[in-house]
Amino acid sequence: MSGHYFDDVPSGDDRRRDVTVVIGGRESVFTTSGGVFSHDGLDKATAVLLASAPPPTSGVVLDLGCGWGPIACTVAAAGATVWAVDVNQRALDLTAVNAERHGVTVRTALPDDVPGGVVFDHIWSNPPIRIGKQALHDLLLRWLPRLAPDGSARLVVGKNLGADSLQRWLVEQGWPTARVGSEKGFRLLEVRRTS
């Protein structure tokens, strides 16, 4: 048993292996392991997110719930400064390994280790829906206020996992949120900071 991907320290063995994934029409090799989200390869939701728009080429970007780092490495390769945040230490270790493998710089950190003064121009995330609704709401309310003025968050959420209700909830919380795409059963939500 590998434990949950949202455990601080997964209980399963750290058996690392390489997977080949296609991002932006190019094959890339990443190292994964049990106990992290989508350890068998690039999950459909993250693939939809990465194909939805060109990654930011500048500014500071938060990959919230980074897993083994496909979003963080892709955005860093485009030229942005990236913070990869996860509660799972194994995920952070794998993201660092993959960033080095791909020759990009990614700052990995546990949530409490991100300095309070860091603000983000963008958040790109396949958020950890399975942590539960209240925990997800708390997570988003923790990080969305750290968006820079006119910053935005791009989230991918399964339609059957509550994407539409999450969009309504974000709007009710004062975060203008638009559906900017829908593909393969996933909604792409863009949350904007307006003040």
Protein Blocks (a to p, Z undefined) as FASTA:
>chain_A
ZZjfkbfbacbdcddddddddeehiacdddddehiahklbccfklmmmmmmpccdfedjd
ddehjlnolmmmmmmmnopacddddfblklmmmmmmmmmmnopacddddfklpcfklccf
bdcddddfknojklmmmmmmmmmmmpcehiacdddddfknopmmmmmmmmmnopacddfb
deehiacdddddfZZ
